[in-house]
Structure formats: structure tokens, C-alpha cells
Amino acid sequence: MSKAENKLSVFALGGLNEVGKNMYAIQYEDEIVLIDCGNKFPDETLLGIDLIIPDVSYLVENKEKVKALIVTHGHEDHIGGIPFLLKKINVPVYATRFTLGLIELKLKEHKILRETELNEINSNSNVKLDQISLDFFKVTHSIPDCLGIVFNTPEGKVVHTGDFKFDLTPAQNEHSDIHKMAEIGKEGVLLLLSESTNAERPGSTPTEQIVGEHVLDAFMKADGKVILSTFASNISRVQQVVDAAIKTNRKLALLGRSMVNVVSVAIERGYLSVPEDMLIEQDQINEMAPEKVAVLCTGSQGEPMAALSRLSTGNFRGVEIVRGDTVILAAGPIPGNEKNVTKIVDNLFTIGANVIYGSGSSSGMHVSGHGYQEDLKLMLTLMKPKYFVPIHGEYRMLHHHRMLAESVGVEEGNTFIMKNGDVVDIANGEARQTRKIPTGNTYVDGIGADDVGDIVLRDRKQLSEDGMLVTVLTMGKRDMKLVSDPDTISRGFVYVKDSEELLKNVNNLIKSTVNNLEEENKKEWHMIKKQIKRAVGQYIFKHTKKKPMILPIIIEI
């Protein structure tokens, strides 16, 4: 396919073969429209890393073509990377009212709100660019104001579902616009991108209404405080907690920064109904009778610094869980978080709390916001796409979604399972997957997103495993001779008092290495440091089988 024929392209920049940091792009000729820009959280191997966001180097190289960022909904894996993207490409952002409220919180934190163009859209909006126009349809998920997107291009319609499930009795009347989806499908869909999170799970996703009934039942049975932890963004779940607190005559305290921030946005924008005198401050919890208090907090995924984790270890200042309190985990653990969640549950049982945990039917306190197999098949049947790209999931989920698509009529061979960086090009109604663009992970450490690479991570890994030896040499500036004996400092390598002989031998080795270099007339600083690192490294490994980081420091006098 020649460059001239590459009119319509679909790019995968994140979210494929993984859960998190979702980002996709649609390009028609010289117009690129971005869909979402999320983050995911690191595992224990990425030492010191706070977030992982998509690599947007390709977009930066083509930033004059990037016309808009469309955000399907306000979950972190769809909006968490937006501030970092906007610092590189100041592109207009389009999102629903609630989603914009969450994005604004992030832009304020990064001090770029004033420079950003934010545009509010809803399911009836139409956004017109030069070659592409966009329509939207409402979908049900576990956060308010979620949209699917229709890209109307001269080549045909491309549909992105966003995250969705079909719930005929949703909380807060967040119904999916099934009739509109059917109309879109009747008009003809060239390519469908549809989420795959629950493609392995048979049946249909249970309704959110079930959770509300179980929450109320737990509140009514509780004798002491009720502490419930869930995703701050699950506003329908938060409303169920508020309603249960009202019916059981309890006041409600919010713990955790994200919980306070998201609830504030939801109340301010009319997505959450809370009586004026319902909310109390954290320091009022101990002043009230336990049976009159409920606590809504973050930490359902076992995050070490989140409120629930600190409560479970007695490290939350001014608030404690005591024997007889009821603790509810109203969220299922994201794959990879099970170990941390289990640790918190064990801590809570040790305290003597009544702990209600586990997803689905085991506790009744959580249902997924993502469609099961029957939901996914319904979306495919409504849209009737010619081509299909399963998105948002590990490879096995994408594979199962492909099988579901073929079972409801998508022609075999017309489904593309993409990896991040893959591109599907469409010209004259025919789609091919033949090229890639550079992409990958960008690591965020603190507020920086460009200063942590593989070399830095490798050094951190070495430091974490074998520690560090710092050797300080004081040398004459003119004659390059040692003025005094080297001083070697161990950090995380060996305990100095138990290893005095080893460190003494290291210092003698450094001294002899420097003297040998002087005799060979090798007096460049970089040469001296290189030889010290080599000699000391070999000696240390021979005697300890460890490989600490060796850092020679030369002081000139």
C-alpha cells in the first residue's frame, strides 16, 4: 500500500496486551484524533516509578496533524496521562461534564489549566474537523458520563465503544443508548474498536442494583462503625453508600485525597446527592457513637499509602478500626493487586473487624463495569462491523473477543489483534495491518516524565539488590598522587562493623591500583575511576558473590 493510498489509519498507542494506559488514534490524511490518554501503575520491579504513561514521541513528531483529544470517560487508565501529553502537544480536549471536572483537577495540579482548551460534549454533540466529523453515543460503565465515539470519515465509519456494559437497571439512570447504536450499525460500520476486559467471562454483567441492596443490608446489620472502600470514581457506588447511611441514621466521613476530590466534583456538578449535614470531618469520627458513623475511603486495591491500608495497620492519624467494626471492600482486585489486598484483609481480621470482601456473588459488594461475553456479542451485533479490533485487554482477552466476533458474523480474517505500536491502514474499503510506529512506556518519577529510562532503572535495581560502595579519594591536583588513604563507605552492601577486614582490603586495592596507574603514566580522571571500579568489582564478587554499585569520587586539592 503506497503512502498516497494510506488515507485512513488506526493506531494503537496503549491499552493493547495490557490493562491500563489506554490510548488510540484515528488518522485520515493529515488529521489525527486521539482517543483517551491514561496511565497504569507500576509493579514492584519498577523501583521509584509512580506512573506509566504512553510514549507519545510519534505524536510529538507529527503534532501539527493532531487536532483533538477525545476522552471517553474519567477513569485513571483513560485520563491519567493527559497532563503529560498536553505539556508536549497543546491539543483541544473534548469530554463530558463530569469527565472534564476530573481532568481539571489534574490540570490544576500540573499548573496548565489556563493554557488548555477544554470543550464539553455529550451524546448529542457533533464535532467537525476538516475531513473527520465525530458523533457520540451513551454507554453504561462504573463512572458517570461515558461515551462511545463514531468517526465519520470519507472512507467509512470507525466506532470506538469506550468501556461499557449493558445494564437494563443501572444506578443513576446511566442507560446505554441501544437504539442509537442500532442506527449506527444500520448505516454501516467499517471498523469497530471494542473493549475486551471481560471477554473470558460467560453470560451478562450483573446489574449495579444488586450492590445497593447488599450495602444497605450490611449497614443495617453493623453494630460499630462501617468502613467501606471502593474506587472514588464509582459515583453510583458512592451514592449507594450515602443512601445506606441515610437509612441507618449514620453520618459519613471521607478519607483519602482522591475520594475527597472526586466526591467534591460529583456534588458540585450534580452527579451525587448528599444531604447538607451528612458529611463530617475526619476529626469528628471519634466524637460520635460508632453506630452513628460510616467511613468511605480509598485503598480497595491494597495501595500501601491509601487510607484503608493505613487504617488496617493503625497508622491513620486520629482514626482507628476496632473490634466489632464492619469493613467492606466494595471493589474487586485488579489483576496483580491480589497479594496487597489479601494482606489488608488479614490485618483487618487480626484487629477483630467484621470484613466483607470478595467480588461478584461471594460478597455481593461489587459488580464489574465491563461487559461479559453476552454484552460484547450484543455490541458486535448492533454495530455489524466489516472489520474488528478488540482493545483494552491482555492478549488472551483479545483472542477470546475475536472468537466472539466471528461467532456473531464478523468474517474470519477481518479481526486484527494489535500490539502497541501496530497500525491498521484502510484504503478503498480494504484493511491491512502491515506497519508499526515507535511506541512503548514512559515512566513518571515525581513530576518528571522524561528523565527515567532503562539505565536509571537498571541502576536502581542494582542498588536494591546489592547496595553501593562509595570510595572517596583525595588527590593532588598537579601531581595526581593520593594525599591520604582512600575512604570507602558501604550503603546497603555490608554492615561496616562486621566487615572491617574486607573494606580495609578494598582500600589497599584502590591504593595499589592508583599507584600502578601513576607508574604507567595514566593520570586521566576517567581512567582512574574506570580501573578502580573494575578492580574493586572483581575483588568484591570473588569474596562475596555480590555486585554492589561502585562509585569512585575524586576530590582534588
C-alpha positions in Angstrom: 0.0 0.0 0.0 1.6 3.3 -1.1 1.7 6.4 1.0 -0.8 8.1 -1.2 -3.3 5.2 -0.6 -2.9 5.3 3.2 -5.9 7.5 3.8 -7.4 6.1 7.0 -5.3 4.6 9.7 -5.9 3.3 13.3 -3.0 3.4 15.7 -2.6 1.5 19.0 -0.5 3.7 21.4 -1.5 1.9 24.7 -4.0 -0.5 26.2 -3.3 -3.5 24.0 -1.9 -6.7 25.5 -2.2 -4.9 28.9 -4.8 -3.4 31.1 -4.1 0.3 31.6 -2.7 3.5 29.9 -5.3 3.3 27.1 -4.6 5.5 24.1 -5.6 5.1 20.4 -5.5 7.4 17.4 -7.5 7.7 14.2 -5.8 9.4 11.2 -7.4 10.5 7.9 -4.8 12.1 5.6 -3.3 15.0 7.7 -5.8 14.8 10.6 -5.1 12.8 13.7 -7.7 12.5 16.5 -6.6 10.9 19.8 -8.8 8.8 22.0 -8.0 8.8 25.7 -4.6 9.1 27.4 -4.4 7.1 30.5 -1.8 5.7 32.9 -1.2 2.5 34.7 0.5 1.8 38.0 3.9 0.1 38.2 4.7 -3.3 39.7 7.4 -3.9 42.3 10.1 -4.2 39.6 9.9 -0.6 38.6 11.6 0.9 41.6 10.6 4.5 42.4 8.3 4.8 39.4 4.9 6.5 40.2 3.1 6.1 36.9 3.5 4.6 33.5 2.1 6.6 30.6 2.1 6.1 26.8 5.1 7.0 24.7 3.9 9.9 22.5 7.1 10.5 20.6 5.3 9.7 17.3 2.6 12.3 18.1 5.2 14.9 19.0 6.9 14.4 15.6 3.5 14.9 13.9 2.0 17.4 16.3 0.8 19.7 13.5 -1.6 16.9 12.4 -3.0 16.3 15.9 -6.4 18.1 16.0 -8.2 16.8 19.1 -8.2 14.5 22.1 -11.5 12.8 22.8 -11.9 11.3 26.3 -14.5 8.5 26.6 -14.7 8.7 30.5 -12.9 9.7 33.6 -11.1 6.6 34.9 -7.4 7.0 35.6 -6.4 4.5 32.9 -8.1 6.9 30.4 -7.2 10.3 31.8 -4.1 9.9 33.9 -1.6 10.7 31.2 -3.4 13.8 29.9 -1.3 16.5 31.7 1.9 14.9 30.4 0.6 14.8 26.9 -0.6 18.4 27.0 2.8 19.6 28.1 4.1 18.3 24.8 1.2 18.9 22.5 -1.3 21.6 23.4 -4.3 20.0 21.8 -8.0 20.8 22.4 -9.7 18.3 24.8 -13.3 17.1 24.4 -15.1 15.3 27.2 -18.4 15.1 29.1 -19.1 17.4 32.0 -18.2 15.0 34.8 -15.0 13.8 33.0 -13.9 17.4 32.4 -14.3 18.1 36.2 -11.8 15.2 36.9 -9.4 16.4 34.1 -9.5 19.9 35.5 -8.3 18.6 38.9 -5.2 17.1 37.2 -4.5 20.2 35.1 -4.7 22.4 38.2 -2.2 20.2 39.9 0.2 20.4 36.9 -0.5 24.2 36.6 -1.5 24.0 33.0 -5.3 24.5 33.3 -5.2 28.1 31.9 -3.4 27.1 28.8 -5.6 24.2 27.9 -8.7 24.4 25.7 -11.5 22.2 27.2 -14.7 21.5 25.3 -17.8 20.0 26.9 -19.6 17.3 24.8 -22.5 14.9 25.4 -24.1 12.1 23.5 -25.9 14.5 21.2 -22.8 16.6 20.3 -21.1 16.7 16.9 -17.5 17.8 16.4 -16.5 18.8 12.9 -12.9 18.8 11.7 -11.7 19.3 8.1 -12.0 15.6 7.0 -13.4 13.9 10.0 -16.6 14.6 12.0 -17.4 12.9 15.3 -20.7 11.8 16.8 -21.2 10.1 20.2 -23.5 7.6 22.0 -24.1 7.0 25.6 -22.8 3.8 27.3 -23.1 2.4 30.8 -20.0 1.9 32.9 -18.9 2.2 36.5 -18.5 6.0 36.3 -20.9 8.7 35.1 -21.0 10.3 31.7 -19.4 7.6 29.5 -19.4 7.9 25.7 -18.7 5.8 22.6 -17.4 7.6 19.6 -18.3 7.5 15.9 -15.7 8.8 13.5 -17.3 9.7 10.2 -14.6 9.6 7.5 -14.7 9.7 3.7 -13.6 6.0 3.9 -16.4 5.0 6.2 -17.4 4.9 9.9 -15.0 3.9 12.7 -16.6 3.3 16.1 -14.8 3.2 19.4 -17.1 1.8 22.2 -15.2 3.2 25.2 -15.6 1.0 28.3 -19.1 -0.4 28.6 -21.6 -2.9 29.8 -25.3 -3.3 29.2 -27.3 -2.8 32.4 -31.1 -2.5 32.0 -31.5 -1.3 35.6 -28.4 0.9 36.0 -27.8 3.1 39.1 -28.5 6.8 38.5 -30.2 6.0 35.2 -27.0 5.8 33.2 -28.6 3.8 30.4 -26.8 2.7 27.2 -28.3 4.3 24.1 -29.1 1.0 22.4 -31.4 2.5 19.8 -28.7 4.9 18.6 -26.2 2.1 18.4 -28.5 0.1 16.3 -29.0 3.1 13.9 -25.2 3.5 13.7 -24.9 -0.2 12.8 -27.7 0.1 10.2 -25.9 2.9 8.5 -22.8 0.7 8.2 -19.7 0.4 10.3 -16.4 -0.1 8.6 -14.3 -0.8 11.7 -15.2 -1.4 15.3 -12.9 -1.0 18.3 -14.4 -2.6 21.3 -13.1 -3.2 24.9 -12.2 -6.8 25.9 -11.7 -6.8 29.7 -14.3 -9.5 30.4 -14.2 -11.4 27.1 -13.4 -14.6 29.0 -16.4 -14.4 31.3 -19.7 -16.0 30.0 -23.1 -14.5 30.5 -24.1 -10.9 31.1 -22.7 -8.5 33.6 -24.9 -8.3 36.8 -26.7 -5.1 37.5 -25.3 -2.4 39.9 -28.7 -2.5 41.7 -27.6 -5.8 43.4 -24.7 -4.0 45.2 -27.0 -1.3 46.6 -29.2 -4.0 48.3 -26.2 -5.7 49.8 -24.6 -2.5 51.0 -27.8 -1.5 52.8 -28.1 -5.0 54.3 -24.6 -4.7 55.7 -25.2 -1.3 57.1 -28.3 -2.4 58.9 -26.6 -5.4 60.5 -23.5 -3.5 61.6 -23.1 -2.6 65.3 -20.0 -0.5 65.2 -18.5 1.8 62.6 -18.9 0.9 58.9 -15.8 1.5 56.8 -16.4 0.9 53.1 -13.6 1.2 50.5 -14.2 1.5 46.8 -13.0 3.3 43.7 -13.5 7.0 44.2 -14.7 7.3 40.6 -17.6 4.8 41.1 -20.1 7.5 41.9 -23.1 5.2 41.7 -21.4 3.1 44.4 -20.7 6.2 46.5 -24.4 7.2 46.1 -25.4 3.7 47.4 -23.3 4.2 50.4 -24.8 7.7 51.0 -28.3 6.2 50.7 -27.5 3.4 53.1 -26.0 5.9 55.6 -29.2 8.0 55.4 -31.5 5.0 56.0 -29.4 3.8 59.0 -29.1 7.3 60.5 -25.3 7.5 60.1 -23.0 10.4 59.3 -20.4 10.0 56.6 -16.7 10.8 56.6 -14.5 10.7 53.6 -10.9 9.6 53.8 -8.3 9.8 51.1 -7.4 12.7 48.8 -8.9 11.2 45.6 -12.1 10.3 47.4 -12.5 13.9 48.7 -11.7 15.4 45.3 -13.9 13.2 43.2 -16.9 13.4 45.6 -16.5 17.2 45.6 -16.6 17.3 41.8 -19.6 15.0 41.7 -21.6 17.0 44.2 -20.6 20.3 42.5 -21.7 19.1 39.1 -24.9 17.4 40.2 -23.9 13.7 39.9 -24.1 12.9 43.6 -26.9 13.8 46.0 -25.7 14.2 49.6 -27.7 16.0 52.3 -26.0 19.1 53.7 -25.5 17.8 57.2 -24.4 14.3 56.1 -20.7 14.8 55.7 -18.4 15.1 58.8 -14.7 15.8 59.1 -12.2 13.1 60.0 -11.6 14.5 63.5 -15.3 14.2 64.3 -15.4 10.4 63.8 -14.2 9.6 67.4 -16.6 12.2 68.9 -19.6 10.2 67.8 -21.1 6.9 68.8 -19.7 4.1 66.5 -23.1 3.0 65.3 -23.7 6.6 64.1 -20.7 6.7 61.8 -19.8 5.5 58.3 -16.5 6.0 56.6 -15.9 6.0 52.8 -12.3 5.6 51.9 -9.8 4.8 49.2 -7.5 1.8 49.1 -9.6 -1.1 47.8 -6.7 -2.2 45.6 -4.3 -2.5 48.5 -2.3 0.6 47.7 0.3 0.8 50.6 -0.2 4.6 51.3 -4.0 4.7 50.7 -6.4 5.2 53.6 -7.6 1.5 54.0 -4.0 0.2 54.2 -3.1 2.7 56.8 -6.3 2.0 58.8 -5.5 -1.7 58.7 -2.1 -1.2 60.4 -3.3 1.5 62.8 -1.3 4.2 61.1 -4.1 6.6 60.1 -3.8 9.6 62.5 -7.0 10.2 64.5 -9.0 7.3 63.1 -8.8 3.6 64.0 -10.6 0.4 63.3 -11.5 -1.5 66.4 -13.0 -4.9 67.2 -16.6 -5.1 66.1 -16.3 -2.5 63.3 -17.5 -3.7 59.8 -15.2 -3.2 56.9 -16.5 -3.6 53.3 -14.3 -3.9 50.3 -16.7 -2.9 47.5 -14.4 -3.4 44.6 -12.8 -6.5 43.0 -9.0 -6.6 43.0 -7.4 -5.6 39.6 -5.1 -8.5 38.4 -1.8 -8.1 40.1 -3.2 -6.5 43.3 -4.5 -9.6 45.0 -1.5 -10.0 47.3 -1.7 -6.5 48.7 -5.5 -6.8 49.1 -5.1 -10.1 51.0 -2.6 -8.6 53.3 -5.0 -5.8 54.3 -7.8 -8.3 54.8 -5.6 -10.4 57.1 -4.7 -7.2 59.1 -8.4 -6.3 59.5 -9.3 -9.8 60.7 -6.4 -9.6 63.2 -7.9 -6.4 64.6 -11.2 -8.2 65.1 -13.2 -6.4 62.4 -16.0 -8.0 60.5 -14.6 -8.0 57.0 -16.8 -8.4 53.9 -14.7 -8.9 50.8 -14.5 -10.7 47.5 -16.1 -9.8 44.2 -19.2 -11.0 42.5 -21.6 -13.4 44.2 -19.1 -14.2 47.0 -19.9 -10.9 48.8 -22.4 -9.1 46.6 -20.5 -5.9 47.2 -19.1 -5.5 43.7 -20.1 -6.0 40.1 -17.9 -5.2 37.1 -18.3 -2.2 35.0 -17.2 -4.1 31.9 -19.3 -6.2 29.7 -19.3 -10.1 29.9 -19.4 -12.2 26.7 -23.2 -11.6 26.0 -22.7 -7.8 26.4 -19.8 -7.9 23.9 -21.7 -10.0 21.5 -24.7 -7.6 21.7 -22.4 -4.6 20.8 -21.0 -6.5 17.8 -24.5 -7.5 16.7 -25.7 -3.9 17.0 -22.7 -2.4 15.1 -22.3 -5.2 12.4 -18.7 -4.1 11.6 -16.9 -5.2 8.5 -13.6 -5.1 10.4 -13.0 -5.5 14.1 -10.2 -4.6 16.5 -10.5 -5.9 20.1 -8.9 -3.4 22.5 -8.3 -2.9 26.2 -7.0 -6.2 27.5 -4.4 -8.9 27.8 -3.7 -11.0 24.7 -5.9 -13.9 25.9 -8.9 -11.4 26.3 -8.3 -10.0 22.8 -8.2 -13.6 21.4 -11.5 -14.6 23.1 -13.1 -11.4 21.8 -12.1 -12.2 18.3 -13.8 -15.6 18.7 -16.9 -13.9 19.9 -16.9 -11.6 16.9 -16.6 -14.5 14.5 -19.4 -16.3 16.3 -21.8 -13.4 15.6 -20.9 -12.8 11.9 -17.6 -10.9 11.6 -15.8 -12.6 8.7 -12.8 -14.8 9.7 -9.6 -12.8 8.9 -11.3 -9.4 9.4 -10.2 -9.1 13.0 -6.9 -7.6 13.9 -5.3 -8.3 17.2 -2.8 -5.4 17.5 0.1 -4.8 19.8 1.0 -1.3 21.0 2.6 0.5 18.0 0.7 -1.5 15.4 -1.2 0.3 12.7 -4.2 -0.8 10.6 -4.4 1.0 7.3 -7.7 1.2 5.3 -8.0 2.3 1.7 -10.8 1.6 -0.8 -12.7 -0.4 1.9 -9.8 -2.9 2.4 -7.9 -3.0 5.7 -4.3 -4.2 6.2 -2.0 -4.4 9.2 1.5 -4.1 7.8 3.4 -1.4 9.6 4.3 -0.1 13.1 5.2 3.2 14.7 7.6 3.7 17.6 5.9 3.4 20.9 6.3 2.0 24.4 6.3 3.1 28.0 7.2 6.5 29.5 8.0 6.3 33.2 6.9 9.1 35.6 9.0 9.7 38.6 7.7 12.6 40.7 6.7 15.2 38.2 9.2 14.2 35.5 8.3 12.0 32.6 11.4 12.0 30.5 14.3 11.6 33.0 13.8 7.9 33.9 15.0 5.4 31.3 16.3 1.8 31.3 19.7 2.8 32.6 18.3 4.6 35.6 16.0 1.6 36.4 18.9 -0.8 36.0 20.9 1.2 38.5 18.0 1.3 40.9 17.7 -2.5 40.6 21.4 -3.0 41.3 21.2 -0.7 44.3 18.1 -2.5 45.7 19.8 -5.9 45.3 23.4 -5.4 46.3 23.7 -1.9 47.6 26.5 0.6 46.9 30.1 1.2 47.8 31.3 4.8 47.7 35.1 5.3 47.7 36.5 8.7 48.3 40.0 9.6 47.0 41.8 12.8 47.9 44.4 13.5 45.2 46.8 16.3 44.4 45.6 18.5 41.6 49.0 18.8 40.0 50.9 15.6 40.6 47.7 13.3 40.7 49.0 11.5 43.8 47.0 10.2 46.7 47.2 12.7 49.6 45.6 10.3 52.1 44.3 6.8 52.3 41.0 6.1 50.4 37.8 6.1 52.4 35.2 3.5 51.5 31.6 3.8 52.6 29.1 1.0 52.4 25.4 1.6 51.9 23.1 -1.4 51.7 26.1 -3.7 50.9 27.7 -4.9 54.1 27.5 -3.9 57.8 30.7 -2.0 58.3 31.5 -3.2 61.9 31.3 -6.9 60.7 33.3 -6.2 57.5 36.2 -4.1 58.6 38.8 -6.5 57.1 37.0 -6.6 53.8 36.8 -2.8 53.5 40.4 -2.5 54.6 41.5 -4.8 51.8 39.4 -2.8 49.3 41.1 0.4 50.4 44.5 -1.2 49.9 43.5 -2.5 46.5 42.4 1.0 45.5 45.7 2.5 46.7 47.7 -0.1 44.7 45.5 0.5 41.6 46.1 4.2 41.7 49.9 3.8 42.2 50.1 1.3 39.3 48.3 3.8 37.0 50.7 6.5 38.2 53.7 4.3 37.2 52.1 3.7 33.8 51.6 7.5 33.5 47.8 7.1 33.2 46.5 10.1 35.0 43.2 10.9 33.5 40.3 11.0 36.0 38.0 8.8 33.9 40.8 6.2 33.5 41.4 6.1 37.3 37.7 5.7 38.1 37.3 3.0 35.4 40.2 0.9 36.7 39.0 1.3 40.4 35.5 0.1 39.5 36.9 -2.9 37.6 39.5 -3.9 40.2 37.1 -3.4 43.2 34.2 -5.1 41.4 36.2 -8.2 40.7 37.6 -8.4 44.2 34.2 -7.9 45.8 32.5 -10.5 43.7 35.3 -13.1 44.3 34.9 -12.7 48.1 31.1 -12.0 48.5 29.4 -13.1 45.2 27.7 -9.7 45.2 27.8 -6.9 42.7 27.2 -3.6 44.5 27.3 -0.3 42.6 30.8 1.1 42.9 31.0 4.9 42.9 34.5 6.4 43.0 34.7 10.1 44.0 37.9 12.0 43.5 38.5 15.2 45.5 41.2 17.5 44.1 43.3 19.6 46.4 
